[in-house]
Amino acid sequence: MRVRGINLIGILVNRELDKQEQNSFLRDVDEFCKELRPIEEVCYVEHTFNDQLIPLCKKYGLLGIPVRKEYGGRGADSFTYTRALDRIGMEGTGVRTFFSGHTSLGQVPIQMWGNEDERKRYLPPSTKGEKILAFGLTEPEAGSNPLEMKMTYEDKGSHYVLNGVKYLISNAGIANAIVTFAYPKGGGRVSAFIIDTDKEGILKQDLTTKLPLSNVLLFPFTVALFLLTVNWSNVIGALAAGAWIVAVNLRFLLANVRLTRTPDAMSAWKVFKQSAGYLFLMLLLIVAGHIL
């Protein structure tokens, strides 16, 4: 089933790990956290970047937890992923923020909405630590409200030109690619793009004033000024489908946060079902043409 060029089957189909796979995976998560803890404590006190986080993620295979195995990930279902985030979050806000930016808001939209070429170009390298991902939605004036965004793109035939500013981008200081959003110049609906950070036309600056706020500082919040060309092959989903991508992925992130704050597995399962129901309702509204 497709809506505005987007394959919805990629969102609705979900493979659940069997008990043995789940237990093995969660043991890896726990061992990762135990090995990371003493290093993270020192980095937190010294306000320094934890340069062992990514190598340890690679060691335990945690850089693509919900990414399908065919793209190099662990293939974990959403419920197992949130259990992993619950354990990882105990090691600090900065560690959890890294996974949110790289996986929940970086890999997930590419896996859900990207075409096969985009998935092959970005998902396998990101599960190996060769590419770190980030999510650029927030702007100085608009905050995280997509309706108020000022960043634009202009269709030049063979490519698009993006022009605007994003800030408070977790992971941007270490990211190789950023999932970002812009409106067409002259008006229209928002679209989603993958931006390679090594391209000319990106100016980044770390916001050092954010450093005292917990150990989120380990993954710099960055101001990024964009005036660059983007190939048509780096559009995620279809043009004008960006608002739906924003809505689903922020809801996915919110559901993960709520799940990790529930007191027991039964309560978490109820939250998970509520979130799934919310997404299904949004899907029905989109098909009916009531939103976007």
C-alpha contacts under 8 A as a table, 3 or more apart, distances in Angstrom:
res1	aa1	res2	aa2	distance
1	M	7	N	6.09
1	M	8	L	5.74
1	M	9	I	6.35
2	R	5	G	5.74
2	R	6	I	5.11
2	R	7	N	4.75
2	R	8	L	5.74
3	V	6	I	5.24
3	V	7	N	7.01
3	V	8	L	7.21
3	V	287	V	7.00
4	R	238	A	6.41
4	R	241	A	7.04
5	G	237	G	6.60
5	G	238	A	5.39
6	I	113	W	6.34
6	I	237	G	5.49
6	I	238	A	6.43
7	N	10	G	6.01
7	N	11	I	7.80
7	N	112	M	7.97
7	N	113	W	6.91
8	L	11	I	5.33
8	L	12	L	6.48
8	L	112	M	8.00
9	I	12	L	5.17
9	I	13	V	5.87
10	G	13	V	5.92
10	G	111	Q	7.67
10	G	112	M	5.38
10	G	113	W	7.49
11	I	14	N	7.65
11	I	112	M	5.61
14	N	77	D	6.39
15	R	75	G	7.68
15	R	76	A	7.59
15	R	77	D	5.94
16	E	76	A	6.98
16	E	77	D	5.10
17	L	20	Q	7.99
17	L	21	E	5.84
17	L	22	Q	5.72
17	L	75	G	7.86
17	L	76	A	6.25
17	L	77	D	6.42
17	L	80	T	7.79
18	D	21	E	5.40
18	D	22	Q	6.10
19	K	22	Q	5.08
19	K	23	N	6.10
20	Q	23	N	5.25
20	Q	24	S	6.18
21	E	24	S	5.20
21	E	25	F	6.11
22	Q	25	F	5.15
22	Q	26	L	6.11
22	Q	76	A	7.88
22	Q	80	T	6.91
23	N	26	L	5.17
23	N	27	R	6.14
24	S	27	R	5.20
24	S	28	D	6.51
25	F	28	D	5.14
25	F	29	V	6.46
26	L	29	V	4.90
26	L	30	D	6.21
26	L	83	R	7.97
26	L	84	A	6.46
27	R	30	D	5.07
27	R	31	E	6.16
28	D	31	E	5.16
28	D	32	F	6.06
28	D	60	Y	5.91
29	V	32	F	5.08
29	V	33	C	6.25
29	V	60	Y	7.31
29	V	62	L	7.49
29	V	84	A	6.41
29	V	87	R	7.39
29	V	88	I	7.33
30	D	33	C	5.12
30	D	34	K	6.24
30	D	87	R	7.02
30	D	88	I	7.98
31	E	34	K	5.12
31	E	35	E	6.23
32	F	35	E	5.30
32	F	36	L	6.04
32	F	56	L	6.65
32	F	57	C	7.21
32	F	60	Y	6.38
33	C	36	L	5.01
33	C	37	R	5.92
33	C	87	R	7.63
33	C	88	I	6.39
33	C	91	E	6.73
34	K	37	R	5.40
34	K	38	P	7.85
35	E	38	P	6.97
35	E	39	I	7.79
36	L	39	I	5.54
36	L	40	E	5.99
36	L	52	Q	7.68
36	L	53	L	7.00
36	L	56	L	7.36
36	L	91	E	7.86
37	R	40	E	5.10
37	R	41	E	6.13
37	R	91	E	6.25
38	P	41	E	5.24
38	P	42	V	6.60
39	I	42	V	5.40
39	I	43	C	6.36
39	I	50	N	7.27
39	I	52	Q	7.62
40	E	43	C	5.03
40	E	44	Y	5.97
40	E	50	N	6.47
40	E	91	E	7.44
40	E	92	G	7.98
41	E	44	Y	5.13
41	E	45	V	6.38
42	V	45	V	5.29
42	V	46	E	6.12
43	C	46	E	5.08
43	C	47	H	5.59
43	C	48	T	4.96
43	C	49	F	6.40
43	C	50	N	5.89
44	Y	47	H	5.22
44	Y	48	T	6.82
44	Y	214	S	7.85
44	Y	215	N	5.64
47	H	211	L	7.64
47	H	215	N	7.29
47	H	217	L	7.26
47	H	218	L	7.32
48	T	218	L	6.36
49	F	217	L	7.74
49	F	218	L	4.62
49	F	219	F	7.20
50	N	53	L	5.81
50	N	218	L	6.49
51	D	54	I	6.87
51	D	55	P	7.71
52	Q	55	P	5.33
52	Q	56	L	6.03
53	L	56	L	5.30
53	L	57	C	6.13
53	L	95	V	7.91
54	I	57	C	4.91
54	I	58	K	6.18
54	I	129	G	6.80
55	P	58	K	5.07
55	P	59	K	6.18
55	P	129	G	7.92
56	L	59	K	4.84
56	L	60	Y	6.30
57	C	60	Y	5.40
57	C	61	G	5.82
57	C	62	L	4.93
57	C	63	L	5.85
58	K	61	G	4.99
58	K	62	L	6.34
58	K	63	L	6.46
58	K	127	T	7.92
58	K	128	K	6.35
58	K	129	G	6.55
59	K	62	L	7.97
61	G	64	G	7.27
61	G	65	I	7.76
61	G	73	G	7.83
61	G	74	R	7.40
61	G	127	T	7.75
62	L	65	I	5.48
62	L	74	R	7.63
62	L	127	T	7.63
63	L	73	G	7.38
63	L	99	F	7.98
63	L	102	H	7.96
63	L	103	T	7.36
63	L	126	S	6.84
63	L	127	T	4.68
63	L	128	K	6.74
63	L	129	G	6.71
64	G	67	V	5.03
64	G	72	G	7.23
64	G	73	G	4.42
64	G	74	R	6.13
64	G	75	G	7.91
64	G	103	T	6.65
64	G	107	Q	7.64
64	G	126	S	7.20
64	G	127	T	4.68
65	I	73	G	5.78
65	I	74	R	4.92
65	I	75	G	6.27
65	I	76	A	5.72
65	I	81	Y	6.61
65	I	103	T	7.68
66	P	73	G	6.61
66	P	74	R	6.20
66	P	75	G	4.97
66	P	76	A	4.56
66	P	77	D	6.16
66	P	78	S	6.98
66	P	81	Y	6.50
66	P	103	T	7.86
66	P	108	V	7.68
67	V	71	Y	6.76
67	V	72	G	7.18
67	V	73	G	4.42
67	V	74	R	6.13
67	V	75	G	5.17
67	V	76	A	7.17
67	V	107	Q	7.27
67	V	108	V	7.35
67	V	111	Q	7.18
67	V	123	L	7.64
68	R	71	Y	5.61
68	R	72	G	6.75
68	R	73	G	5.18
68	R	74	R	6.41
68	R	75	G	4.33
68	R	76	A	7.71
69	K	72	G	4.90
69	K	73	G	4.65
69	K	74	R	5.60
69	K	75	G	5.22
70	E	73	G	7.25
71	Y	119	R	7.55
71	Y	120	K	6.93
71	Y	123	L	5.93
71	Y	124	P	5.03
71	Y	127	T	7.92
72	G	123	L	7.42
72	G	124	P	5.27
72	G	127	T	5.99
72	G	128	K	7.67
73	G	124	P	7.60
73	G	127	T	5.94
76	A	80	T	6.01
76	A	81	Y	6.06
77	D	80	T	5.45
77	D	81	Y	6.17
78	S	81	Y	4.97
78	S	82	T	6.24
79	F	82	T	5.27
79	F	83	R	6.45
79	F	269	W	7.85
79	F	272	F	7.42
80	T	83	R	5.09
80	T	84	A	6.33
81	Y	84	A	5.04
81	Y	85	L	6.26
82	T	85	L	4.89
82	T	86	D	6.09
82	T	256	N	5.39
82	T	257	V	7.87
82	T	259	L	6.46
82	T	260	T	6.26
83	R	86	D	5.05
83	R	87	R	6.58
83	R	259	L	8.00
83	R	260	T	6.77
84	A	87	R	5.30
84	A	88	I	6.13
85	L	88	I	4.86
85	L	89	G	5.75
85	L	96	R	6.95
85	L	256	N	7.74
85	L	260	T	7.03
86	D	89	G	5.28
86	D	90	M	6.87
86	D	260	T	4.87
86	D	261	R	7.85
87	R	90	M	5.54
87	R	91	E	7.66
88	I	91	E	5.70
88	I	92	G	7.69
88	I	95	V	7.04
88	I	96	R	6.20
89	G	92	G	5.58
89	G	93	T	6.27
89	G	95	V	6.76
89	G	96	R	5.01
90	M	93	T	7.98
91	E	95	V	6.57
91	E	96	R	7.76
92	G	95	V	5.49
92	G	96	R	6.51
92	G	215	N	6.79
93	T	96	R	5.14
93	T	97	T	5.92
93	T	214	S	6.88
93	T	215	N	6.13
93	T	216	V	5.79
94	G	97	T	4.95
94	G	98	F	6.23
94	G	214	S	7.42
94	G	215	N	4.87
94	G	216	V	3.86
94	G	217	L	6.82
94	G	218	L	6.03
94	G	219	F	6.59
95	V	98	F	5.22
95	V	99	F	6.74
95	V	216	V	7.61
96	R	99	F	5.29
96	R	100	S	6.27
97	T	100	S	4.96
97	T	101	G	6.16
97	T	170	S	7.04
97	T	216	V	6.81
97	T	219	F	7.76
98	F	101	G	5.32
98	F	102	H	5.98
98	F	170	S	7.19
98	F	171	N	6.27
98	F	219	F	6.72
99	F	102	H	5.14
99	F	103	T	5.37
99	F	104	S	6.78
100	S	103	T	5.60
100	S	104	S	4.79
100	S	105	L	6.04
100	S	106	G	7.92
100	S	253	L	7.35
101	G	104	S	6.18
101	G	105	L	5.19
101	G	106	G	5.81
101	G	133	L	6.59
101	G	134	A	4.90
101	G	135	F	5.93
101	G	170	S	6.12
101	G	171	N	6.29
102	H	105	L	6.34
102	H	106	G	4.84
102	H	107	Q	6.38
102	H	132	I	6.17
102	H	133	L	4.53
102	H	134	A	5.46
102	H	135	F	7.84
102	H	171	N	7.35
103	T	106	G	5.05
103	T	107	Q	4.73
103	T	108	V	6.10
103	T	133	L	7.48
104	S	107	Q	6.40
104	S	108	V	5.47
104	S	109	P	7.93
104	S	249	N	7.36
104	S	252	F	7.45
104	S	253	L	6.18
105	L	108	V	5.94
105	L	109	P	6.44
105	L	134	A	6.99
105	L	135	F	5.74
105	L	179	V	7.90
105	L	249	N	6.36
105	L	250	L	7.61
105	L	253	L	7.42
106	G	109	P	6.21
106	G	110	I	6.90
106	G	133	L	5.23
106	G	134	A	5.44
106	G	135	F	5.84
106	G	178	I	7.31
106	G	179	V	6.29
107	Q	110	I	5.31
107	Q	111	Q	6.09
107	Q	123	L	6.55
107	Q	126	S	7.74
107	Q	133	L	7.20
108	V	111	Q	5.09
108	V	112	M	5.94
108	V	249	N	7.54
109	P	112	M	5.00
109	P	113	W	5.60
109	P	114	G	7.01
109	P	236	I	8.00
109	P	245	I	6.93
109	P	249	N	6.72
110	I	113	W	5.41
110	I	114	G	4.51
110	I	115	N	7.90
110	I	118	E	7.09
110	I	119	R	6.23
110	I	122	Y	7.92
110	I	123	L	7.68
110	I	236	I	6.90
111	Q	114	G	5.79
111	Q	119	R	6.13
111	Q	123	L	7.55
113	W	236	I	6.02
113	W	237	G	4.94
113	W	245	I	7.66
114	G	117	D	7.88
114	G	118	E	5.67
114	G	119	R	6.09
114	G	235	V	7.94
114	G	236	I	5.00
114	G	237	G	5.46
115	N	118	E	5.37
115	N	119	R	6.27
115	N	236	I	7.34
115	N	237	G	6.95
116	E	119	R	5.07
116	E	120	K	6.17
117	D	120	K	5.24
117	D	121	R	6.14
118	E	121	R	5.07
118	E	122	Y	6.02
118	E	123	L	7.88
118	E	233	S	7.54
118	E	234	N	7.03
119	R	122	Y	5.47
119	R	123	L	5.27
119	R	124	P	7.75
120	K	123	L	5.88
120	K	124	P	6.31
121	R	124	P	7.05
121	R	125	P	7.24
122	Y	125	P	5.71
122	Y	126	S	6.03
122	Y	131	K	7.29
123	L	126	S	5.08
123	L	127	T	6.19
124	P	127	T	5.25
124	P	128	K	6.47
125	P	128	K	5.16
125	P	129	G	6.24
125	P	130	E	4.90
125	P	131	K	5.40
126	S	129	G	5.11
126	S	130	E	5.71
126	S	131	K	4.50
126	S	132	I	5.80
126	S	133	L	7.21
127	T	130	E	7.62
127	T	131	K	7.90
128	K	131	K	7.58
129	G	132	I	6.32
131	K	175	A	7.05
131	K	176	N	5.32
131	K	177	A	7.07
132	I	171	N	7.79
132	I	174	I	6.81
132	I	175	A	4.63
132	I	176	N	5.25
132	I	177	A	6.61
133	L	171	N	7.11
133	L	172	A	7.80
133	L	175	A	5.15
133	L	176	N	6.11
133	L	177	A	5.10
133	L	178	I	5.69
133	L	179	V	7.58
134	A	169	I	6.92
134	A	170	S	6.47
134	A	171	N	5.47
134	A	172	A	5.83
134	A	175	A	5.98
134	A	177	A	6.44
134	A	178	I	4.62
134	A	179	V	6.23
135	F	169	I	6.43
135	F	170	S	7.29
135	F	178	I	5.41
135	F	179	V	4.81
135	F	180	T	6.07
136	G	166	K	6.15
136	G	167	Y	7.29
136	G	169	I	5.56
136	G	178	I	6.26
136	G	179	V	5.87
136	G	180	T	4.59
136	G	181	F	7.14
137	L	144	S	6.02
137	L	146	P	7.46
137	L	166	K	6.60
137	L	167	Y	7.95
137	L	169	I	7.76
137	L	180	T	5.84
137	L	181	F	6.23
138	T	142	A	6.88
138	T	143	G	4.91
138	T	144	S	4.39
138	T	145	N	7.44
138	T	166	K	5.69
138	T	167	Y	5.77
138	T	168	L	6.54
138	T	169	I	7.33
139	E	142	A	5.23
139	E	143	G	5.04
139	E	144	S	6.73
139	E	149	M	6.76
139	E	150	K	7.77
139	E	165	V	6.25
139	E	166	K	4.61
139	E	167	Y	5.47
139	E	168	L	7.88
140	P	143	G	5.93
140	P	165	V	7.55
140	P	166	K	7.02
140	P	167	Y	6.53
141	E	148	E	7.82
141	E	149	M	7.78
142	A	145	N	5.73
142	A	146	P	7.44
142	A	147	L	7.97
142	A	148	E	4.90
142	A	149	M	5.36
142	A	150	K	7.44
143	G	148	E	7.96
145	N	148	E	5.66
145	N	149	M	6.83
146	P	149	M	5.31
146	P	190	V	7.98
146	P	243	A	7.06
146	P	246	V	7.92
149	M	182	A	7.21
149	M	183	Y	7.58
150	K	164	G	6.68
150	K	182	A	7.43
150	K	183	Y	7.43
151	M	162	L	7.26
151	M	163	N	5.74
151	M	164	G	4.19
151	M	165	V	6.44
151	M	181	F	7.48
151	M	182	A	4.95
151	M	183	Y	6.33
152	T	162	L	5.74
152	T	163	N	5.41
152	T	164	G	6.41
152	T	182	A	4.77
152	T	183	Y	4.62
152	T	184	P	5.33
152	T	185	K	5.32
153	Y	160	Y	6.11
153	Y	161	V	5.24
153	Y	162	L	4.28
153	Y	163	N	6.22
153	Y	182	A	6.04
153	Y	183	Y	6.09
153	Y	184	P	4.91
153	Y	185	K	5.63
154	E	160	Y	5.36
154	E	161	V	5.08
154	E	162	L	6.63
154	E	184	P	5.95
154	E	185	K	5.49
155	D	158	S	7.89
155	D	159	H	6.35
155	D	160	Y	4.68
155	D	161	V	6.71
155	D	184	P	7.91
156	K	159	H	5.35
156	K	160	Y	5.50
156	K	161	V	7.11
157	G	160	Y	7.41
158	S	231	N	6.98
158	S	232	W	6.81
159	H	229	T	6.37
159	H	230	V	5.60
159	H	231	N	4.61
159	H	232	W	5.33
160	Y	229	T	5.46
160	Y	230	V	5.07
160	Y	231	N	6.34
160	Y	232	W	6.77
161	V	227	L	6.84
161	V	228	L	5.52
161	V	229	T	4.42
161	V	230	V	6.17
162	L	182	A	7.47
162	L	226	F	6.30
162	L	227	L	5.47
162	L	228	L	5.55
162	L	229	T	6.35
162	L	230	V	7.24
163	N	225	L	7.77
163	N	226	F	5.22
163	N	227	L	4.57
163	N	228	L	7.02
164	G	225	L	6.01
164	G	226	F	5.30
164	G	227	L	6.84
165	V	223	V	7.22
165	V	224	A	5.74
165	V	225	L	4.57
165	V	226	F	6.06
166	K	169	I	7.22
166	K	223	V	5.92
166	K	224	A	5.30
166	K	225	L	6.60
167	Y	221	F	7.09
167	Y	222	T	5.56
167	Y	223	V	4.16
167	Y	224	A	6.03
168	L	207	L	7.89
168	L	221	F	4.56
168	L	222	T	5.40
168	L	223	V	6.44
169	I	172	A	5.46
169	I	220	P	7.67
169	I	221	F	5.03
169	I	222	T	5.34
169	I	223	V	7.15
170	S	173	G	7.75
170	S	219	F	6.03
170	S	220	P	6.07
170	S	221	F	4.97
170	S	222	T	7.10
171	N	174	I	5.55
171	N	175	A	5.64
171	N	219	F	4.95
171	N	220	P	6.00
171	N	221	F	6.94
172	A	175	A	4.81
172	A	178	I	7.39
172	A	219	F	7.49
172	A	220	P	6.55
172	A	221	F	6.68
172	A	222	T	5.89
173	G	204	K	7.80
173	G	206	D	6.85
173	G	219	F	6.65
173	G	220	P	5.28
173	G	221	F	7.16
173	G	222	T	6.36
174	I	219	F	7.29
174	I	220	P	7.84
175	A	178	I	6.91
175	A	197	T	7.10
176	N	196	D	5.94
176	N	197	T	5.26
176	N	198	D	7.03
177	A	194	I	6.54
177	A	195	I	5.35
177	A	196	D	4.39
177	A	197	T	5.43
178	I	194	I	5.69
178	I	195	I	5.07
178	I	196	D	6.57
178	I	197	T	7.12
179	V	192	A	7.02
179	V	193	F	5.79
179	V	194	I	4.65
179	V	195	I	6.32
180	T	192	A	5.77
180	T	193	F	5.40
180	T	194	I	6.35
180	T	195	I	7.14
181	F	190	V	6.58
181	F	191	S	5.66
181	F	192	A	4.56
181	F	193	F	6.11
181	F	242	G	6.68
182	A	190	V	5.41
182	A	191	S	5.66
182	A	192	A	6.73
183	Y	187	G	6.70
183	Y	188	G	6.35
183	Y	189	R	5.90
183	Y	190	V	4.36
183	Y	191	S	6.29
184	P	187	G	5.54
184	P	188	G	5.73
184	P	189	R	6.92
184	P	190	V	6.88
184	P	191	S	7.80
185	K	188	G	7.85
188	G	240	A	7.44
189	R	239	L	7.99
189	R	240	A	4.63
189	R	241	A	7.32
189	R	242	G	7.54
189	R	243	A	7.62
189	R	292	L	7.76
190	V	239	L	7.55
190	V	240	A	5.03
190	V	241	A	6.58
190	V	242	G	4.97
190	V	243	A	5.90
191	S	235	V	7.51
191	S	236	I	7.69
191	S	238	A	7.43
191	S	239	L	5.16
191	S	240	A	4.72
191	S	241	A	5.58
191	S	242	G	4.01
191	S	243	A	7.14
192	A	235	V	5.91
192	A	236	I	5.29
192	A	237	G	7.45
192	A	239	L	7.41
192	A	241	A	7.28
192	A	242	G	4.78
192	A	245	I	7.63
193	F	230	V	7.95
193	F	234	N	5.66
193	F	235	V	4.53
193	F	236	I	5.47
194	I	234	N	5.30
194	I	235	V	6.53
194	I	236	I	6.99
195	I	230	V	7.17
195	I	234	N	7.47
196	D	199	K	5.91
197	T	202	I	6.84
198	D	202	I	7.98
199	K	202	I	6.78
199	K	228	L	7.66
200	E	228	L	6.57
201	G	225	L	7.85
201	G	226	F	5.84
201	G	227	L	4.89
201	G	228	L	4.48
201	G	229	T	7.79
202	I	224	A	6.53
202	I	225	L	5.65
202	I	226	F	4.91
202	I	227	L	6.54
202	I	228	L	6.90
203	L	224	A	5.49
203	L	225	L	5.06
203	L	226	F	6.77
204	K	222	T	6.36
204	K	223	V	5.57
204	K	224	A	4.44
204	K	225	L	6.53
205	Q	222	T	5.44
205	Q	223	V	5.19
205	Q	224	A	6.60
206	D	220	P	5.91
206	D	221	F	5.93
206	D	222	T	4.37
206	D	223	V	6.34
207	L	210	K	5.88
207	L	211	L	7.68
207	L	220	P	7.00
207	L	221	F	5.68
207	L	222	T	5.54
207	L	223	V	6.89
208	T	211	L	5.32
208	T	220	P	7.86
209	T	212	P	7.26
210	K	213	L	5.82
210	K	217	L	6.68
210	K	221	F	7.27
211	L	214	S	7.47
211	L	215	N	7.59
211	L	216	V	7.41
211	L	217	L	4.70
212	P	215	N	7.75
212	P	217	L	7.24
213	L	216	V	6.61
213	L	217	L	6.87
214	S	217	L	6.81
215	N	218	L	5.68
216	V	219	F	5.89
216	V	220	P	7.32
217	L	220	P	5.41
217	L	221	F	7.31
230	V	234	N	6.66
231	N	234	N	5.60
231	N	235	V	7.68
232	W	235	V	5.72
235	V	238	A	6.96
235	V	239	L	7.12
236	I	239	L	7.83
236	I	242	G	7.92
237	G	241	A	6.66
237	G	242	G	7.86
238	A	241	A	5.51
238	A	242	G	7.89
239	L	242	G	7.21
240	A	243	A	7.52
241	A	244	W	5.72
241	A	245	I	6.66
241	A	292	L	7.98
242	G	245	I	5.03
242	G	246	V	6.19
243	A	246	V	5.07
243	A	247	A	6.15
243	A	292	L	6.84
244	W	247	A	5.08
244	W	248	V	6.14
244	W	292	L	7.19
245	I	248	V	5.39
245	I	249	N	6.09
246	V	249	N	5.44
246	V	250	L	5.99
247	A	250	L	5.46
247	A	251	R	6.07
248	V	251	R	5.12
248	V	252	F	6.05
248	V	279	L	6.96
249	N	252	F	4.81
249	N	253	L	6.16
250	L	253	L	5.00
250	L	254	L	6.07
251	R	254	L	4.92
251	R	255	A	6.00
251	R	275	S	7.61
251	R	279	L	7.91
252	F	255	A	5.15
252	F	256	N	6.37
252	F	275	S	7.85
253	L	256	N	5.14
253	L	257	V	6.41
254	L	257	V	5.09
254	L	258	R	6.20
255	A	258	R	5.10
255	A	259	L	6.02
255	A	271	V	7.37
255	A	272	F	6.81
255	A	275	S	6.10
256	N	259	L	5.09
256	N	260	T	6.28
257	V	260	T	5.34
257	V	261	R	6.55
258	R	261	R	5.25
258	R	262	T	6.59
258	R	268	A	7.92
258	R	271	V	7.17
259	L	262	T	5.45
259	L	268	A	5.04
259	L	269	W	7.90
259	L	271	V	6.35
259	L	272	F	6.92
260	T	268	A	7.55
262	T	265	A	7.66
262	T	267	S	5.97
262	T	268	A	5.47
263	P	267	S	6.67
263	P	268	A	7.51
264	D	267	S	5.48
264	D	268	A	6.25
265	A	268	A	4.98
265	A	269	W	6.10
266	M	269	W	5.08
266	M	270	K	6.44
267	S	270	K	5.13
267	S	271	V	6.41
268	A	271	V	5.09
268	A	272	F	6.12
269	W	272	F	4.93
269	W	273	K	6.22
270	K	273	K	5.17
270	K	274	Q	6.22
271	V	274	Q	5.02
271	V	275	S	6.19
272	F	275	S	5.17
272	F	276	A	6.16
273	K	276	A	4.99
273	K	277	G	6.02
274	Q	277	G	5.04
274	Q	278	Y	6.20
275	S	278	Y	4.98
275	S	279	L	6.34
276	A	279	L	5.19
276	A	280	F	6.23
277	G	280	F	5.05
277	G	281	L	6.17
278	Y	281	L	5.11
278	Y	282	M	6.30
279	L	282	M	5.02
279	L	283	L	6.18
280	F	283	L	4.98
280	F	284	L	6.33
281	L	284	L	5.14
281	L	285	L	6.31
282	M	285	L	5.05
282	M	286	I	6.20
283	L	286	I	5.14
283	L	287	V	6.24
284	L	287	V	5.17
284	L	288	A	6.11
285	L	288	A	5.01
285	L	289	G	6.16
285	L	290	H	5.39
285	L	291	I	6.29
286	I	289	G	4.97
286	I	290	H	6.00
286	I	291	I	5.59
286	I	292	L	6.95
287	V	290	H	7.82
289	G	292	L	7.33
